[in-house]
Amino acid sequence: MSDRLWNSPEPDAAYDVVIVGGGGHGIATAYYLAKNHGVTNVAVLEKGWLAGGNMARNTTIIRSNYLWDESAGIYEHALKLWEGLEDELGYDLLFSQRGVLNLAHSLQDVRDGVRRVNANRLNGVDAEWLDPEQVKEVCPIISIDPGTRYPVLGATYQPRGGIAKHDYVAWGYARAASALGVHFVEHCEVTGLEVSGGRVRAVETTRGRIAAGRVALSAAGHSSVVAGTAGVRLPVQSHTLQALVSELLEPVHPTVVMSNAVHVYVSQAHKGELVMGAGIDAANSYRRRGAFHIIERQMAAALELFPCFARAHVLRTWGGVVDVSPDASPIVGLTPVDGLYVNCGWGTGGFKATPGVGWCYAHTIATGEPHPLNAPFTLDRFTTGALVDEHGAAAVAH
């Protein structure tokens, strides 16, 4: 009897659905295809190890307080799924609803924040506007000194936001999907898509050709590379997004703090390390390591907000490859190639959306039509002009 949480067999010659990318989105999509739609002849192909890409490299923040109705819809759906996910999967995800603060450092930040709070409430998303003293009550270690370079003038607050353990999320979904018959094929890089007669027929991989009735791309920063082999040009750019963790500390940071103006966001993991994210590196890149100048700015910003971290030591840094669309919103749906589906453009928002996009993407693949929640995020919005501009609510510089 194997003690593996999921199966990783030799690939079959053909599948009803092949999902390219074994990160959180790919795994969750496979699970909901099997659970919600009874589609179990599914293979998830991952060029490395399962959930070893961006899923293993993100900062684990979960929230749904986005500005526009379309974004609030899919992220709030995801958050509601998060709230019951441990029970559904029968797996501890270390899901902690400790609240998320988005800081305001200028009068324009304040106006934007209050506007977003009101928009959130209209969409049924929990949101509050806090003044500096109330911010201090939620997070006692933050500095609200008005003499700092970027003083805290207030913050939006979503009490239901929080964090989860990224690895556990992937493992829980993979375990459940595997039990339903899904194949997870690791160390299997997709090198091309076979298209004839306007329809996708198969994927070419480092482990041979695999025929497919439908192919669903979920490869984050490499989505444009894979789609390009089928002649589909995606309007996304790939950038390095880096993060770091500190040494283990006693519990000192009770919530999640994000700041777009100073490009840092900070939480404390269950083990005790501080987890810090930064803004994206402006250069287009597929590399998975950070740049020193961004780390330096990130640390300067963190120490202005949290002077008590001055003696903490950085334990390690890393980078992920994020895919950013022109309107900072995802692309989820059909492509001009029959049977080929795409899920990309999440930028820095991919992890928090995992259950929601898995649910909606599975519906799209199984039915051939977008789910109502991902219908606004079709590829053709870049020709119709129906953009969903979330640059402000994305909360970091992208």
Secondary structure, DSSP 8 states (H G I E B T S, - for coil): ----SS------SEEEEEEE--SHHHHHHHHHHHHHH----EEEE-SSSTT-SGGGTS--EE----SSHHHHHHHHHHHHHHHHHHHHHTS----B---EEEEE-SHHHHHHHHHHHHHHHHTT---EEE-HHHHHHH-TTS---TTSSS---EEEEETT-EE--HHHHHHHHHHHHHHTT-EEE-S--EEEEEEETTEEEEEEETTEEEEEEEEEE--GGGHHHHHHTTT---S-EEEEEEEEEEEE--S---SEEEETTTTEEEEE-TTSEEEEEE---SSB----S--HHHHHHHHHHHHHH-GGGTT--EEEEEEEEEEE-TTS--EEEE-SSBTEEEEE-BTT-TTTTHHHHHHHHHHHHHHSS--TTTGGG-TTHHHH------TTTT-S--
